[in-house]
Amino acid sequence: MSPSLVRCRVDAQGILISADAPLLRLQQLTGADLGDPMALPGLAQLLHSAVASMRRMSRAVMMGDARFLMTGVAQITPHGDGADIVIQDWRSIERVVTEPITLHASLPSPMGWSWETDADLNLLAMRVGASAPPLSVDWDGRPLGEVLHLTADQDGDMPIISAHEDKQIFAGQQASTGKPPKTVHDMILTGNPIFDAKGGLRGFRGIAEPAPHMDINQCPHFQNDGEIYAELRFNKRVDDALRQPLNQIIGKATSIADQFDGPIRADYARYASDIAQAGRHLLGLVDDLADVQNIESPTFHLDAQNIDLLDIAQRAVSLTASQADEKHIAVRFLVPEQGCVGKGEPRRVLQILINLLSNAVRYSSSETEIVVHVERFEDRISLAVSDQGPGISVEHQRVIFDKFERLGRRDSGGSGLGLYIARKLARAMGGDLTVTSRLGHGAYFTLWLSAVNAA
């Protein structure tokens, strides 16, 4: 589908009163229609924020069905009779279908549930703990929010909705198994996003457990990990307090820079572009801190699967190509003739390689070369990034993977967390991340992963 405009309108009560066909079809797939409240999660949250503040808002949105993922930039204009919604650059991308999602073998608590959904939060699987109350409804294929009735927290937030929009982990989502006021069992949901081989959101996997105000002595998971839960909730509030205003700053500055509402002076457009870029930098730091929180949790794990490492390496190069082009840096591949299938989590392998390539571009001089080496050994595959930069001293090589280590730099680039996170992720996938270098002769970072033998 070529980029286009998609429009809809809601009344003062948030009821969808008109919609272009593509958006109406998605509304109907949720079980709603014209005359019902807006039911698309990301768009509904943005609509609520815009109407509550009576301010025009603009933000990237993502929605989809079983086959296609739709993206665009939604601008919501509230008025006395409701709100008008215009989604610019509406694009449809076919989903990549990978192997079926499978549940973990064990539940974290006998009083809880484990669950998995597709990208639209429809349940694909659910397991009930031995001591958990039975489910009174048929869950298969139904929206998670219908089976476990979701409610806002004391701050008025719905963590799962924000997580769905931002493709992030979430904690502290309140829910129950019965419709109020006949609440059967108060629950707390936590979850992680699942991504396909191209980095697209495939769904969410998580757990639902008794809320902390219940009898903690009957719930070993909360008894053992109560401090961890409290820390997750505190960190979530800090994350939300930073992420939400930064997203607003970036969205508004981008709209100004792109002259969404009409032409402005060129220098003003540049100022707005600089503001948006600074906002993205700060948002990157928030993402790094969220990643650190995630990987340092005792419950952190990665589901390694068979992946084409050469394909992921090529995607990482493509995603960093513009950075290299700006400095006239050439990037070339050295790859083996035999297969490059290894064990790893696709999105995390891509994250590591993007970090290595971005660092190589940042510290390389113009008109130099970066080489991506993919090499197959008997039981391992290495993905290495080498540059022609200034190199790293032996002393700095000993600490380069430490948390917040910036090797004495005082510039504004980087948080000192990228390589720390990258090595943690590599080791969580059963691999490692290493460096070899000599001053004046560039650096050679290598991601090691288990190889998969051809059938």
C-alpha positions in Angstrom: 0.0 0.0 0.0 1.4 3.4 -0.9 1.7 6.1 1.7 -1.7 8.0 2.1 -3.9 9.8 4.5 -6.5 8.0 6.6 -9.1 10.0 8.5 -11.7 9.4 11.2 -13.8 11.4 13.7 -15.1 10.7 17.2 -17.8 12.6 19.1 -17.5 14.2 22.5 -17.9 10.8 24.2 -15.1 9.2 22.2 -17.5 7.3 20.0 -16.3 6.6 16.4 -18.8 8.3 14.1 -16.9 8.1 10.8 -13.8 6.4 9.5 -12.0 5.7 6.2 -12.2 2.0 5.2 -8.7 0.9 6.3 -9.2 2.2 9.8 -12.8 1.0 10.1 -11.7 -2.5 9.1 -9.2 -2.6 12.0 -11.9 -1.2 14.4 -14.2 -4.0 13.3 -11.5 -6.7 13.8 -11.5 -5.7 17.5 -15.2 -6.5 17.7 -16.2 -2.8 17.7 -17.7 -0.8 14.9 -19.0 2.7 14.1 -21.1 3.8 17.1 -18.6 2.2 19.5 -15.7 3.8 21.4 -12.3 3.8 19.6 -10.9 0.3 20.2 -7.4 0.5 18.7 -5.0 0.6 21.8 -2.3 3.1 20.6 -4.8 5.4 18.9 -7.3 5.3 21.8 -4.6 6.3 24.3 -3.4 9.2 22.2 -7.1 10.3 21.7 -7.7 10.2 25.4 -4.7 12.4 26.1 -5.5 14.9 23.4 -9.2 15.3 24.4 -8.4 15.4 28.2 -5.9 18.3 27.6 -7.9 19.8 24.7 -4.6 20.2 22.8 -3.7 19.0 19.3 -1.3 16.1 19.5 0.9 14.3 17.0 2.6 10.9 17.4 3.7 7.8 15.5 1.2 5.0 15.8 1.2 1.2 15.1 -1.7 -1.2 14.7 -2.4 -4.2 12.6 -4.2 -7.5 12.0 -2.9 -11.1 11.7 -1.2 -10.5 8.3 -0.3 -6.8 8.1 1.2 -4.1 10.3 0.1 -0.6 9.7 2.1 2.5 10.7 1.7 6.2 10.4 1.8 9.6 12.2 -1.5 10.4 13.8 -2.5 14.0 14.4 -5.5 14.5 16.7 -7.3 17.8 16.8 -9.9 18.0 19.7 -12.8 20.4 19.5 -16.1 20.9 21.3 -17.9 18.1 19.5 -15.2 15.5 19.8 -12.0 15.2 17.8 -10.7 14.8 14.2 -7.9 12.3 13.5 -5.7 12.3 10.5 -3.0 9.6 10.0 -0.3 10.7 7.6 2.1 8.4 5.8 -0.2 5.4 6.4 1.8 2.3 5.4 1.0 -1.4 5.4 3.8 -3.9 6.0 3.3 -7.7 5.7 4.2 -9.4 8.9 7.0 -12.0 9.0 5.6 -15.3 10.3 8.0 -17.3 12.4 7.6 -20.4 14.5 4.7 -20.6 16.8 5.0 -19.0 20.2 5.5 -21.5 23.0 4.9 -21.2 26.7 7.6 -21.6 29.4 7.4 -25.0 31.1 6.9 -23.5 34.6 4.8 -20.9 36.2 6.3 -18.3 38.6 3.5 -18.8 41.1 0.9 -21.6 41.7 -1.7 -18.8 42.3 -1.2 -17.1 38.9 -1.3 -17.5 35.2 1.2 -17.3 32.4 -0.1 -15.9 29.1 0.9 -15.1 25.5 -0.7 -12.8 23.0 -0.4 -11.8 19.4 0.6 -8.3 18.4 -2.9 -7.1 18.9 -3.1 -8.5 22.4 -5.4 -11.4 21.5 -4.6 -14.5 23.6 -2.8 -17.3 22.0 -2.0 -19.4 25.1 -2.7 -19.4 28.8 -1.8 -21.7 31.6 -3.5 -21.6 35.0 -1.5 -22.2 38.2 -2.5 -25.2 40.4 -3.8 -22.8 43.2 -5.2 -20.1 40.9 -8.9 -19.5 40.5 -10.3 -21.1 37.4 -11.2 -19.0 34.3 -14.9 -18.7 33.7 -14.6 -17.7 30.1 -13.2 -19.2 26.9 -9.9 -17.3 26.4 -8.7 -18.7 23.0 -8.3 -15.8 20.5 -10.1 -13.3 22.8 -8.5 -10.0 23.7 -6.5 -10.2 26.9 -8.4 -7.3 28.3 -11.7 -9.2 28.1 -10.4 -12.3 29.9 -8.4 -10.4 32.6 -10.3 -7.2 33.0 -7.6 -4.4 32.9 -7.9 -1.3 35.1 -5.9 1.9 35.5 -3.4 2.2 38.3 -3.5 4.9 41.0 -1.8 7.3 38.6 -4.5 6.7 36.0 -2.0 4.8 33.8 -2.5 1.5 31.8 1.0 0.2 31.6 0.2 -2.5 29.0 -1.2 0.1 26.6 1.9 2.3 26.8 4.1 -0.8 26.5 2.1 -2.0 23.4 2.6 1.4 21.7 6.3 1.7 22.6 7.1 -2.1 22.2 8.5 -2.2 25.8 8.4 -4.4 28.8 5.8 -3.4 31.4 5.0 -4.1 35.1 2.2 -3.2 37.5 -0.7 -3.6 35.1 -3.8 -4.1 37.4 -6.4 -6.7 36.3 -9.1 -9.0 37.7 -10.8 -12.2 36.6 -14.3 -10.9 37.3 -16.2 -7.8 36.2 -16.6 -5.2 38.9 -18.1 -5.1 41.4 -17.9 -8.9 41.5 -14.1 -9.1 41.4 -13.0 -12.7 41.8 -9.3 -12.2 42.2 -7.2 -9.0 41.9 -4.1 -9.5 39.7 -0.9 -7.8 38.6 0.4 -8.4 35.1 3.9 -8.1 33.9 5.1 -8.8 30.3 7.8 -8.7 27.7 7.4 -7.9 23.9 8.2 -10.7 21.5 9.7 -9.7 18.1 10.0 -11.5 14.8 13.1 -12.0 12.7 12.8 -8.5 11.2 12.3 -6.7 14.5 8.5 -6.4 14.2 6.3 -6.8 17.2 5.0 -10.4 17.3 3.2 -10.3 20.6 3.6 -10.2 24.3 4.5 -12.9 26.8 3.9 -12.5 30.5 2.5 -13.6 33.9 -0.5 -12.6 36.0 -0.2 -12.9 39.8 -2.1 -12.0 42.9 -1.8 -8.3 43.7 0.6 -7.5 46.6 -2.3 -6.4 48.9 -3.4 -10.0 49.1 -2.0 -12.6 51.5 1.7 -12.5 50.6 2.4 -15.6 52.7 0.4 -17.6 50.3 2.3 -16.4 47.2 6.0 -17.5 47.2 6.8 -15.4 44.2 5.8 -12.1 45.8 7.2 -13.2 49.2 10.7 -13.8 47.6 10.6 -11.0 45.1 8.6 -8.2 46.8 11.6 -5.9 46.8 12.2 -6.6 43.1 8.5 -5.8 42.3 8.7 -2.5 44.3 11.9 -1.6 42.4 10.2 -2.4 39.0 7.3 -0.2 39.9 9.5 2.7 41.0 11.6 2.4 37.9 8.5 2.3 35.7 7.3 5.6 37.2 10.7 7.2 36.5 10.7 5.7 33.0 7.1 7.1 32.3 8.0 10.4 33.8 10.8 10.8 31.3 9.5 8.9 28.3 6.1 10.6 28.0 7.2 14.2 28.0 10.2 13.3 25.7 7.9 11.7 23.2 5.7 14.8 23.2 8.8 17.1 22.7 10.0 14.9 19.8 6.6 14.7 18.2 5.9 18.4 18.3 9.4 19.4 17.3 9.3 17.0 14.4 5.9 18.4 13.3 7.4 21.9 13.3 10.6 20.9 11.5 8.6 19.0 8.8 6.3 22.1 8.6 3.3 19.9 9.2 1.0 22.9 9.7 2.5 25.1 7.0 5.7 26.8 5.9 7.9 28.5 8.5 11.3 30.2 8.4 14.2 27.9 7.5 16.2 28.7 10.7 13.1 27.9 12.9 12.7 24.6 11.1 16.4 23.8 11.9 16.0 24.8 15.5 13.0 22.4 15.8 15.0 19.7 14.1 17.8 20.2 16.7 15.3 19.9 19.5 13.9 16.7 18.1 17.4 15.3 17.7 18.3 16.2 21.3 15.0 14.6 22.5 15.8 11.4 20.6 19.3 11.4 22.3 17.7 11.7 25.7 15.1 9.0 24.9 18.0 6.7 23.9 19.4 7.2 27.4 16.0 6.3 28.9 16.0 3.2 26.7 19.4 2.3 27.9 18.4 2.6 31.5 15.3 0.5 30.9 17.5 -2.1 29.2 19.8 -2.2 32.2 16.9 -2.5 34.6 15.6 -5.4 32.5 18.8 -7.4 32.1 19.8 -7.0 35.7 16.5 -8.5 36.9 16.9 -12.0 38.4 14.0 -13.2 36.1 15.6 -11.9 32.9 16.0 -14.5 30.1 16.2 -14.6 26.4 14.6 -17.2 24.2 17.3 -18.2 21.7 16.1 -19.6 18.4 17.6 -20.5 15.1 18.3 -17.3 13.1 20.1 -16.3 9.9 23.0 -14.2 11.3 24.1 -13.0 7.9 20.6 -11.6 7.2 20.6 -9.8 10.6 24.1 -8.4 9.9 23.0 -7.0 6.6 20.0 -5.4 8.3 22.3 -3.8 10.9 24.5 -2.4 8.1 21.4 -1.0 6.3 20.1 0.7 9.5 23.4 2.4 10.1 24.2 3.2 6.5 23.1 6.9 6.7 25.6 7.5 9.6 28.4 5.9 7.6 27.5 7.9 4.4 27.6 11.2 6.3 31.3 10.5 7.0 32.0 8.8 3.6 32.9 5.6 5.4 32.6 2.4 3.3 31.2 -0.8 4.8 32.0 -4.2 3.3 31.3 -7.8 4.2 33.5 -10.8 4.6 31.2 -13.9 4.8 31.7 -17.7 4.6 30.4 -19.9 1.9 28.6 -22.2 4.3 25.4 -21.4 6.3 25.3 -18.8 9.0 22.5 -20.1 11.2 23.1 -19.6 14.9 21.3 -19.5 18.2 20.1 -16.1 19.4 17.2 -13.7 19.9 16.9 -11.8 16.6 16.1 -8.4 18.0 18.8 -8.5 20.6 21.4 -9.7 18.0 20.4 -6.8 15.8 20.7 -4.4 18.8 24.2 -5.6 19.6 25.4 -5.2 15.9 23.8 -1.8 15.6 25.7 -0.7 18.7 29.0 -2.0 17.4 28.5 -0.4 13.9 27.4 2.9 15.4 30.5 3.0 17.6 32.7 2.1 14.7 31.3 5.0 12.6 31.5 7.4 15.6 35.2 6.8 16.2 36.4 6.3 12.7 37.8 9.1 10.5 36.1 10.1 7.3 37.1 8.2 4.1 38.0 5.0 6.0 36.5 1.5 6.0 34.5 -0.7 8.3 34.5 -4.4 7.7 31.8 -6.8 9.0 33.3 -10.3 9.3 31.0 -13.4 9.6 32.9 -16.6 10.3 31.7 -20.1 10.9 33.6 -22.5 13.2 32.7 -26.0 14.2 30.3 -25.1 17.0 30.4 -21.3 17.0 29.8 -18.3 14.7 31.5 -15.0 15.1 30.1 -11.7 13.9 32.9 -9.1 14.1 33.0 -5.4 13.3 36.4 -3.9 12.7 37.3 -0.2 12.0 40.3 1.9 11.2 39.8 4.3 14.2 42.3 5.3 16.8 42.3 2.0 18.6 41.8 1.1 22.3 44.6 0.8 24.8 45.1 -2.4 26.8 44.1 -0.5 30.0 40.9 0.7 28.4 40.1 -2.8 27.0 39.9 -4.1 30.6 37.1 -1.7 31.5 35.3 -1.0 28.2 32.4 -3.3 29.0 31.9 -1.9 32.5 28.7 0.0 33.3 28.8 3.8 32.6 32.4 3.5 31.3 33.1 6.2 28.8 36.9 5.9 28.8 37.4 9.4 30.1 35.3 11.1 27.4 33.4 14.3 28.4 31.5 14.8 25.1 27.7 14.5 25.0 27.7 11.3 22.9 26.8 8.0 24.5 25.8 6.9 28.0 28.6 4.4 28.8 25.9 1.7 28.8 25.9 0.4 25.2 28.7 -2.1 25.4 27.7 -3.1 29.0 24.2 -4.0 27.7 25.6 -5.6 24.6 27.8 -8.0 26.5 25.1 -8.9 29.0 22.7 -9.7 26.1 25.4 -11.8 24.3 26.0 -13.8 27.5 22.3 -14.2 28.1 22.1 -15.9 24.7 24.9 -18.3 25.6 27.5 -16.3 23.7 30.0 -13.5 24.5 31.3 -10.2 23.2 35.0 -9.5 23.1 37.4 -6.8 21.8 41.0 -6.8 20.5 42.7 -3.6 19.5 46.0 -1.7 19.3 46.4 2.0 19.6 46.6 3.5 16.1 45.3 0.3 14.4 41.6 0.3 15.0 39.4 -2.0 17.1 37.9 -5.5 16.4 34.7 -6.3 18.4 33.4 -9.9 18.1 30.0 -11.3 19.0 30.2 -15.0 19.6 27.1 -17.2 19.3 26.4 -21.0 19.1 26.3 -22.4 15.6 23.5 -24.5 14.2 24.5 -27.4 12.1 22.7 -28.0 8.8 20.2 -30.8 8.8 
